[in-house]
Amino acid sequence: MKKVTLALMLAGAASLVMADGAALFKKCAGCHGAKGEKKALGKSAVIGGMDVATLEADIKGYKAGTLNKHGMGMLMKGQVASMSDADIKAVAEYIHGLK
């Protein structure tokens, strides 16, 4: 019984620290729009609904400083610098679900 209780407690704790894509996206919405429907600063692609793999790769590229799509590399690097891999995955999945 102790093992079951411990497993449930650990599962609950893990869910508390999981990244919240919707909360993370609030920082992005100012430029990309509430549904990812805007070209940020009139330059970027519309990101709402993009596939998760592309979003993750792009965000990681911006974070690493190796991606500079539409001249937005430095701006985006600052925006995503503090994101963990779990944050990046969560926000990518959230953006993918936007329509």
VEXDOKE-942139 format. One record per atom (N, C-alpha, C, CB): y, z, x. Coordinates in steps of 0.2 Angstrom, whole numbers, plus 5000, padded with zeros to 4 digits. Each point is the difference from the previous one (the first is absolute). Glycine has a CB too. Layout:
REM residues N
YZX;...
END
This chain:
REM residues 99
499450005004;500650004996;500650005004;499450064991;500649985015;500650005004;500149935003;499850125003;499749844999;500149935003;500449964994;499050015008;500849994986;500349964995;500750024999;498949994994;501250085006;500750024999;500549985006;499550104993;500249905013;500449985006;500149934999;499550095007;500049874991;500149935000;500549984995;498849985003;501250054991;500549994995;500750025002;499250024992;500950035012;500650035003;500349955005;499750124998;499949855006;500249955005;500249944997;499250055008;500449934987;500249934996;500750014997;498849984998;501350084999;500650014997;500650005005;499450074991;500549965014;500550015006;500149935002;499750115004;499849854997;500149935002;500549964995;498950005006;501050014988;500349964995;500850025000;499049994993;501150075009;500750035001;500449965005;499650114995;500049875011;500449975005;500049935001;499750105006;499949874989;500049934999;500749974999;498850004996;501349945007;500749975000;500149984992;499949965013;500750044985;500249984994;500449935000;500050124996;499749835003;500349935000;500750004996;498949955003;501150074991;500650004996;500650045003;499249984990;500650075013;500550045003;500349975006;499550114995;500049865009;500249975006;500549944999;498950045005;500949924989;500349944999;500850014997;498949954997;501250115001;500750014998;500549995006;499650094992;500249925014;500449985005;500149925001;499650115006;500049864992;500049925000;500349974995;498950015006;501150024988;500349974994;500749985000;499250074994;501249975010;500749985001;500249935002;500150125003;499449865001;500149935003;499549954996;500450045011;499049984988;499549964997;500050004992;499350025011;501050024986;500050014993;499550044997;500449895000;499650144994;499650054998;499349974999;500950054994;499049895005;499349974999;499949955006;500150014988;500350005018;499949955006;500249934998;499050085004;501449914991;500249944998;500549965003;499650044990;500850005015;500649975003;499849985007;500750074993;499749885010;500049985007;500450055003;499849874998;500050175006;500450065003;500649965004;499050085001;501649954998;500649975003;500049924999;500050105008;499749874987;500049934999;499649975006;501150014994;498550025010;499649975005;499350005000;500950035007;498850034990;499350015001;499649964994;500250115005;499149894995;499649974995;500050064994;499349935008;500650054986;499950044995;499350045001;500749934992;499350135009;499450045002;499650024994;500650045010;499649974984;499650034994;499449954999;501150054995;498349985005;499449974999;499749975006;500549984989;499850025017;499749975006;499350045001;501249975005;498449994999;499350035001;500150065005;499549894998;500150165001;500050065004;499949995008;499550064990;500149895012;499949995007;500649975003;498849984998;501649984999;500649975003;500550055000;499749894995;500450155000;500550055000;499950065005;500149984988;499250045013;499950045005;500149985007;499150054993;500749885008;500149975007;500850005001;498949934999;501550054996;500749995001;500350065002;500049904992;499850165004;500450065001;499850035007;499950024987;499449975015;499850025006;500449965006;498950044995;501249905004;500349965005;500850025000;499249914998;501150104997;500750035000;500050075003;500349944990;499250105009;500050075003;499949995008;499550054989;500149905013;499950005007;500549965003;498850004998;501749974998;500549965003;499849935003;500550105003;498949884994;499849935002;500149954995;499150055006;501249974988;500149954995;500750004998;498950024995;501449925004;500749994999;500149944995;500350045012;499449974982;500049954995;500850004997;498850014997;501549935003;500649994997;500650045003;499449984990;500450045017;500550045004;500150074997;500649905002;498950124995;500050074997;499650055004;500149954989;499750035017;499550055004;500350075001;499649895005;501050114998;500350065002;500250054994;500549945010;499750034985;500250034993;499350034998;501049934997;498550035002;499450024997;499650055005;499949894994;500250115012;499750045005;500250074999;499949915008;500850104990;500350064999;499750034993;501049975007;498949994988;499850024994;499350035000;500849914995;498850065009;499250015000;499850055006;499849894994;500750125010;499850045006;499650064999;501049965005;499150084990;499750064999;499450004996;501150055000;498749894998;499449994995;499450005004;500649934993;498950115005;499350015003;499649944997;500150125001;499349875002;499649944997;499850014993;499549995012;500450084986;499950014993;500549994996;499350095003;501449924999;500649984996;500049934999;500650105005;499349865001;500049935000;499549974995;500450005012;499050034988;499549974995;500250024993;499150015009;501250054990;500250024993;500549964997;499750115003;500849885001;500649964998;499849924999;500850085006;498849904998;499749935000;499749994993;499949995013;499650064986;499750004993;500450004994;499050055006;501549994995;500550014994;500449944999;500150125003;500149855003;500449934999;499649954997;500750035010;498749974992;499549944998;499950014992;499450005011;500750064987;499950014992;500649984996;499250095003;501449905001;500649994996;500049934998;500650085007;499649914987;500149934997;500749994997;498750004997;
END
